Amino acid sequence: KAELHLLDKGWKNPKTNIAQFIAPGGTGKTMLVTYWLQHHLPRSEAARADAIYAWSFYSQGSDEGRQSSSDLFFEKAAEFFGAGRLPNDPRDRGRALAQRIRSERCLLILDGIEPLQYPLGTQAGMGGKLKDPALAALLRELSFEQPGLCILTTRVAVTELEGIAEPQHLRRPLENFDKKEGAELLKNLGVRGAQTELETAAREYRGHAL
């Protein structure tokens, strides 16, 4: 509820440009954003989005031998937003798409961007930094000014957005369930048992939603 309220507030506040949710895989980042999109995003003429575009990078990181890239995202996003042919230079590409997105009140959802980031545990100061200069330029541009909102989900906080404070940038880690919340989830899934058994099961899985 707190996170849904945060997104409600972020969409209504013209000063909020980026909302970032950080948590390990399977915690529920994508489900949270999907639920908000389906049940909370205003549909009235005055408050609705001029355009909504969602993209998931998640599958790009499933194979360690694969080179992750934002090229396909930029190609499809440029087509969707009518941005025309984007520049070849990655940074100029990111800035050009951001300029087009800023011309309307758009909702941009970028899900599972961790394949395009350096993982934690890499050389000092690199963990969370974007490997993709085009995506880095897009996010930097959108974080400073736009009439809409960009929502990110990732396993590692984006380094390039550090230092950008609220309300401009809403940054929230998602926690696992406590034992009572975990037991409630099991009940909702149709699991039957005594409350103590359900709480024990939730605790043994460390409250992980998946």
N, C-alpha and C positions, 0 to 999 in steps of 0.2 A: 504493500500500500504506500509506503514511504517513497519508493522509487517511481511508482505511477504518478504520485502527487508531484514529484520532482519534475517529471516530464510534462505534466499539465502546466506547471508553473513556467517551465522553460519555453514551451510553445507560446504562451501568452505574453511573455516578457520580451519586448523588442531588443533588449540589451543582451539576451542570451543567444549565443551563436553556435556553441558546441556542447553536446552532452556525451560523456564518455563513461561506459560501464566496463569495469575490469574484474575478471574472475577466471578461475581455471575452467577447462572444458567441461561441459555438462552441468554447470551450476545453474543455468537458466537465463543467460543473457539474451539469447535470441528469442526465447519464449516470452520474456518480459516485454521486449520491444514489439513483438508481434501482437501480444495482447493489448498493449497500449494503442497500437495503430488501429486495431479492429474495434476496440470498445471505448477509447477515450478521445481520440483525435476529433475535434469539432467538425461538424458537417454543415454548419450554418454558413450562409453566404459571406458574412463578415469575417469569420474566424477560420474558414477552411484553407487548406493549402492550394496554391495555384497549380502545383505539380508535386507528385510524390514519386521518388525513385529509390529503389532498394537494390543493393548488390551484396552478394556474399563472396568473400575471398577464401572461405574456409577450405574448400576442396583442394585449393592450390597447394596447401601445406601438408597434405596427407602423404606425399612421397618425398622423402628427403633428397632424392636424386633429381628432383624437378626444380626448374628455375621459376620462382614466383615473380610475377610481373603484373603491373596495372594496365598494360596496353589494351587488353580486351575491354576492361571496364571503361577506359577513356573513349574507345571507339564507339561502344554502345551508348554511353552517357551523352556523347556529343550528338549522336543521332537522335536520342530521345529529346534532348533539350534544344535541338535545332541550332547547335553551335557551329555548324559547318565544319570545314577541315581544320583540325587543330594543328598548331606548330609542331615541328619535329623535335625541337629541343624540349626535353622533359619538363624543365622548370617553367618554360613559357607555356607548355601544354597545360600544366596545372593552373597557372594564372588565367589563361584564356577561358578554361571551363568554369573557374570560379566567377569570373566576370559575367558569364552568361547566366549562371545560377543566381547571382545576386540581382539580376534584372526582374525577378519575380519573388513571391513568397513561397519558396520551395522547401520541401522536407526531403533531405538526403539521408538515407540510412546505409551505412557501410558496416557490414557484419563480418566478424572474424578476420580482422586485418592483420593478425599476428604472423601469417606467412610472409608478410612484407616488412616485418620488423626483425631486428637483431634480438635473439633470445636472451633471457637473463643468463648470466654466467659467462658471456662472451667478454672480450677485453674491456677493461675499466671504462665506464662511461658510455658504452655502446648498447647495453641492454635496453630494449624498448625503442631505440632510434629506428626511424624508417629507412629501409634499404632503397626504397623507391623514390627518387627525387621528384617525380611528377606528382605523386600522391602527397608528399611532404609539402610541396608548393600549394596544392589545392587546399589542404587543411589549414595551412598558415593564413592563406588569403581569407578563407571562410571564417576563421576564428576571430578576425579583427572586425569584420563588418559584413552583415547580410540581414535581410528582412525575415528570413526563414530560420531553419534549424538543421544542423547536421548531427546525427546520432551515430556514435561509434560503439562497437563492441570488440573487445580484445582480451587476450590473456595477460598482456603486459602493457602497462600504461605507456602512452605515446610520449617519448621524451620531448619532441618538438613543441608539445602543448604545455610543458611545465612552465610555471611562472605566469600563466594566464589565469587570473583569479575569477571568482564568481562576481557578478552573475554572468559574465561573458562566457566562462567555461565551467560547466558543471561536471565534476569528476567524482565518481562513486565506485568503490569496490563492492562487490556482492558477496555476502557471507553465506556459508552453509547453514542449514537448518539447525536449530537446537533440538533436543530430543522430543519436546512436545509438538513442534512444527513438523518434525519428521514423522511422528506417529499420525498426525492429521493427514499428511500426504498419503501415507499407507492406507488409511481408512478411505480416502477419496478414490484410491485405486482399487478398492474392493477387498483389501486384505483384512481378514478377521482374526481377532485375538484379544487377549486382555491388554489393557492400557500399558501395564508394565512391560509386557512382551513386545508391544509395538515400539515403545520408547527404547528398549534394549536393542532392538533391531536397528533403529535409526542411529543410535549411538555407535553401534559396531561398524556402520558404514560412514561414520564421522559426519553424519548429516548431509551427505552428498545427494543432491536431488536425483541425478541420473542413476 
